[in-house]
Structures are given as C-alpha cells and as structure tokens.
C-alpha cells in the first residue's frame, strides 16, 4: 500500500469500523477474537504504525521485554540482532520496549546468570533468552517464573518445557534428519561417517541434531555407518588434528559432519592441507563468509543454515502478540524452517557482520 497506512485503511481492509480497529490497537474494550485476529493480520501485512496519539494512549499499558543472547559468532548473532531490530522498529509505537543483554564473553553460563540476577530486580514483564540447561540457570528461571515473569526461549530450548511459554527456532531433530538424508544420498547409500562435536552438552539443540542424524541414518540407510563420534574443544583444534587424521584412516571415513561452525572452518583448512578434500564429503551448520568460499571451492559440500535473522524477527513479533495482545501462539514450538545451502545458492543468502 502506497504512503502511510492509517486506521481508516485498516478498517477498510478488514471491513470493520474505525472504532473496532482502535480498540484492538490500544487493547481496550471487547472485540470478537476472529475480528481481532483479522485486524492484527492486516496490521502486520501492511506495516501499519499508529500515530502519536495512539502511541500516547498506549503509554500506561507499556510492557518491557528483556532479550538475552550471545554476540559470538558475530555473523549469526549479528543477523539475529538485525531481525529483532527490524521487528522492534515496526512495533516502536505499539507499547512494547526492549532491554538488551548482549553476552560478549565466552563464559555463557555466568554471563546469563548475571543478566538474570539484574532482571530479577528490574521492571521487566517478559524474558526472551538463549538458555543453557545448567542447574544454576534453571533455578534462577524457576525463581523468576514464580515471581510472575514470563519466559520465552529461542535457538536453544529448555529441557523443562514447563518453564517457558513458547520456543522460537529451528526443529533441531529435523535438521539432524535432513543431514542424514543428504549424506546418505551423497554416499550413494553406503559409507562411513565421522561426526565431530565441540559444543557444550548443556545446549540441548545439538543433542537433538545428533539424535535426528542417528535416527535418520539407521532408518533409511542401513549400509551407511556412523563409524565414530569425536567430542573436542574447537579452540584447541590443532591439538586434535593427529587424532582426527588417525580416525579417518582407521575407520575409512567417507564423510565428516561437524556440528560447530568454528571447528568446521578449521576442518576445511585441515582437509585442504592434507589433500583429502576431494575424497571426503564435508558438511556442517551455519553460513559465514569463510564457508561461502569453501562451498564455492568444493571443500564443503553442504551447510544447514538456521536463518538467524528470521529467528530474531519472529521472537519479537510473537512476544508482542503474547504480552500486548494476550495471545499465545497456536504451537508452543514456533518452527523457523532451516535452509540447505549448496555451492549454487550460497550467494543468495545475506550474511550480517
């Protein structure tokens, strides 16, 4: 729609009165649920932003969301932040404020803990976070929930789903099954796979990816064998090079799947230096500039990308519907479709710094 969208435009689109649209915008008075849903859909689709008068009317009902997330790797969380910022801008006059807690260090658990302690005494209505499933974090979230604060998770879910209202992110188990199907077919249904995992065990989404991969292989590709799984610290990759090389030889590895983007970049260099990149199928997660180059060179065969931008955007949108419109999503797990990235389509995806 050309020009600034008005309340009158929304009323015309939905076939209701201006007064009904106003009641929905400002969350006052009763509106038929089906009518309300139709108006909200029109507001989202047209990018409608209320005028200053409507903004003033919402001040007494303003709500505040705390948003807790890491900043590393920068390309992923930069895209996530961009998505949240775009949604925040669209909703800037709709009565919701965002307070960001960006975790810059590597001590994820302690930094999240500090943020939660700050929130405990702050004027926060709802918490959206990238959680880790450690006892200390779980206890803090239980305390906050008992105090009336609502909890939303994204990208990585809590093992205890009762603690949060809903989750936004990719279906990690399905991602694992997609990897299984891609590898099984690339191997022509026969071969040996080495899985590398340098992620923390308290990040449950990685465990679901592994389970999906194992289940997909065992169900569909009986002659494909997950020969070995090796867990190590990606920061000390070069200390593990010899062990990985020995495993490749001992198990006659045909494909390597690396669950961590940082170690995947190092694995690319390793395979190039050892002259094995042409003989071994290599795959992993997340698309950064270095991996785009490796896809084009044929060192990496495919990537599963989580669409961090869309995750960020949908977190803010759904939290707004929840706390401002009192509407829970129909499904407590909001699935953001993952994307298969190959050499041919790698340049189609925007990478944020």
Secondary structure, DSSP 8 states (H G I E B T S, - for coil): --S---HHHHHHHHTS-HHHHHHHHTT-S---HHHHHHHHHHHHHHT----HHHHHHHGGG-EEEEEEEE--SHHHHHHHHHHHHHHHHHTTTTTEEEEEEEE-SS-HHHHHHHHHHHHHTS--SEEEE-----HHHHHHHHHHHHTT-EEEEESS--S-GGG-SEEEE--HHHHHHHHHHHHHHHTTT-EEEEEEE-S-TT-HHHHHHHHHHHHHHHHH-TTEEEEEEEE--GGGGGGSHHHHHHHHHHTT--EEEES-HHHHHHHHHHHHHTT-TTTSEEEEE---HHHHHHHHHTS--EEEE--HHHHHHHHHHHHHHHHHH----SSSEEE---EEE-TTTGGGS----
